[in-house]
C-alpha cells in the first residue's frame, strides 16, 4: 500500500543550539538534517522528496547531515534515491550515518554505502571527520543494532576539551553516550512516533504507560505493544531537542511514513544554527 497518502505536509523545524567552547569562527554555522527517507515506493513520495531537497538547498547550509534509514529492507532502491540526493547542496559537504534498515541484509551496508559515496556523501561508520576543522569534529557511529556499535573505540580518540557533533541513528544510544562528551547528537529512527495525541504525547509513550499498568499475561493482547518496545526504549526522546545528562540530543521525525500513517506528526527537515554557549 502507498502510505504516503496518509502522510502530512513537510515542516521545517528551526532551532539554535548552544555549544560550549565553540570557536567564534563557527558561530552561526547552519546545519540541515534529514532522516528516515525509507525510499521504497511506499513510504516516501517523489513530491515530498523533491520538496525536501529544494527546501534544504534554499537554506544554503554549511553542512547537510543524513541520519539513516534511506531504504526499507531491500537496499536496491538506494541506486534510484541517490539520483535525487545528488542535487543536495552544501558548502562543507554532506555527511551520513547508517540506520538499522540500511544494514538489514548482509549485503545492504556495502550497497547503501557505495551508492551514497558515489555522489560525494561521506558515510561515517565508527569514524571521525573534520569538515568544519579540528575544533569541531563530526563523529558517525555504527548503528546501535549492529554488532559493530562500539562507541568507546571512537569517542576516546577525541580530546574531551574539544566540542563535537555525533551522528547516531537510534536515539537510545544517548543513554550510553553519557559516558563521553557529546555537544549535539543527531538522530532519527522514531518517525516522531507518527501518531501524536495533543496534550498527551506520541502514541508509543501512551502504549508504554499502558504496559507498565498491565499484567504480563494480558500484554500480548494490546495492539502495537511489542512493536513499540522493540523499536525503542526511550520514547520520551521521540522528537525534538533533549538534555540527556550533560549531553544534547536532537531527534528528527524523518520524511518517510509507515502504516498506519501520521497524525499531528508531520515529516521534518531540521535547520540547526550553532551558537557559542
N, C-alpha and C positions, 0 to 999 in steps of 0.2 A: 504493500500500500504506500501511496505517496503521502508521507506525514507532513510534508512542507505546507500543505493546505491548512494544517492545524497549528501553524506557527504564528508568530506575531511580528509586527514591523520591527526592523532593526533599530536599536537605540545606540546612541553614543554616550558613554559614561566618561565624564571628565573629572579628574581629581589631581590634587597636588600632594606629593608625598615628600615629607622632610627626611633627609638622610644626614646622619651625624658624620662629621668630617668630610662632607662633600666639598671638593675643590671649587673655588669660585668660578673657575672656567667651565664647570659642568652645571652650574646653577641655571635652571631653565631648560635643561635637556628634555626633549619631548620623545616619549616612547608610545608607540601604538602596539596594543596586544590583541591578537586574535587567537581563538582556541576552538577545539572540538568541531571541526568542519563536518566530519562524517560524510565525506563526499562519496556517495554510493548510489545515487539516483533516486533515493527515497527520503533522505534526511535533510538535504540542503538543495534549495532551488538555484538554478543558474542566475536568476534575477537577484536573489539575496547575496550570492557570492560576488556578483559584479558590483552591487551596491556597496558592499563592504570594502572591496578593493578600491573603488572610486573614493569612498569616504576616507580611507586611510591615506591615499595619495594627496587628497586635499589638505590634510593636516601637515604635510611637508615634514614628516617626523625625522628625528635624528636616528632612531632605531625602530625597526619593526620586530616584535617578538611573537613567535608562534609557540603555543604551549600544548601541542599534541592532539592525538586522535584525528588525523587527517582523513582516514578511511574507516570503514567498519568491517572488520574481519578480513574480507578479501582485499589484498593490497593493490590489485590491478588498477583500480580507478585512480591511483596516485599519478599515473602517467598522463591522464587527462587533466587532473587537477593542476599539475604544475604548468600546463599550458595557459592556465588562468593566473596562477600565482606569480608567474614571471613578470607580470605588469605591476607588481607592488614596487613602490619606490621608497628609498630611504637613504639619507646622507651617509650613514655609517654602517649600513648593511642590514641584513635580515638574519636573525638567529632563532634556532628552534630546538626544542627538546621533543622527545617522542612520548606517546601515551600508550596505554595498555592495548588499545585496538591496533596500533601500529606494529605490534610485535605478536599478533595473535597466532600466526603460523610460523614455523621455523624460518621460512624464507622472507617473512614480512619485513623485519627490521632492515635487512640489506636492500630490499626493493624500494622501500619508502625512503631510506637514507640516500640511496643513489639518485633517485628521481629529484629529491629536493636539492641535493648537491649540484645536480646538472644545471639548475637555473641560478646557481650562486647563493643558495641559502645554506648557511653553515649549521649543521646539526651537531649539537653538543651532547655527547653521551659519556658522562663522568669526565667532562673536560672543562677547561677554563679558557676563555678568550678575552681579548683586550681591545675591542673596537673603540672604546672611549678613553683608552690609555690605561697605564698601570695603576692609576689612582682609583679606578672603579672597574674591577674585573667582573665578567659575567660567567657564572658557573651554570652548566647544564648537567643535570643528573640523569642517570638511568631511571627508567620507570620503576615506581615503587613495587609493582607486582613482578618485576623481572628478578632473576637470580643475581643480577649484577648491580642491584641497588646497594652501593657501599659508599655512603657519603663521607665517611671518615677519611677514606683514601684521597678524596678530592679536597674537602674543606680544610684539612690540616696542611695543605700546601700553601695556604694564604696566611699572611701576617694579620693577626687579629686587630691591628690598628688601622687596617685598610677597609673601607666600606666595600660592599659587594652586592650584586643582584644575583638571585638564584632562580633558575627555571626548573620547575618540578611539576609534572603534570597533575599528580594527585595531591590535594591539599592536606591529606592525612600525614604527609611527610613533615609538615610543620611541627608536629609534636616531637619527632625525632631530632629535627634540625635545631631545636632549642639548645643543644649542646654546643653550638657554634654561633658565631655572629652571622646574622642574615638581615641585612638592612631592608631588603624587599624581596620577598618570594613571590613569583608569578606562577599561578596555577590555573587549571581548568577542571575538567573531569566531571563535575557535578551537574552541568547544564542549569545551575541555579536551583535545582530541584524540580524544574519545569512547571510544576504547579505551585503557586503561592496563594495562600488564603489571607487576604488583607486582615491585619490585626492579630494573626496567629503565626504567620511564617510559612515556610515551604512545607509541602505535603510530607516529605520524608521525616522532617522534625516531628510532625504530629504522629506519624507512624511509630517512630521511636518512643514517643511518650506513651502510646498505647501499649507497646511491647513491655515497657517497664511495669505496667499495671495489669498485665495479662498473665495468668498461669501458663507455664510452658506447654502443657498438653493442648491448650487452646490456640497457641500462637500460630500453628500451621494453618489455621482456618482464616487468618487475617490476610487480605489481599496485599501484595507487594511487600509484606513484612520482611521476608527472607531477602528479596532483591535489594531493598534499601540498605539492609545491614551489610550485604556483601559488597555493594558499590562503595560505601564509605562509612567510616566510624563517626567522624566529626561533622555531622550535617549542619551544625551551628555555624560552620565556615562555608556554607554552600555558595555564597556570593559576596562580593564587596571586600572592603578593607577590614582586617582584623589585627589586633595585637595578640601575639602568641608568645608569652613570656617577654623577653626583651626584643623579639623579632617582629617584623611586619609581614603580613600575608595579604595578597590580593588575589581573589578568585573571580575569573571571568566566566560569565554564563554560557559562553560558546555560541556558535552560529547554527549548528545542526539541531534537529528536533527528532526525538524518539516518540514512540507511542507512550501515552495517549495524546501527545501534543503539549502545547504550552498555554498557561493561563497566568496572567499578571507576572510573567517571567520572560520578557522578550529577549531575542538574540542580541548579542552585545559586541560592540567594538569599544575598546577602552583606550582613552588618551590620558597618559600619565605624564605630568610635569614634575621634574625633580627640583627640590629646593633644599638649601642648607638648613640644618636644624639649629 
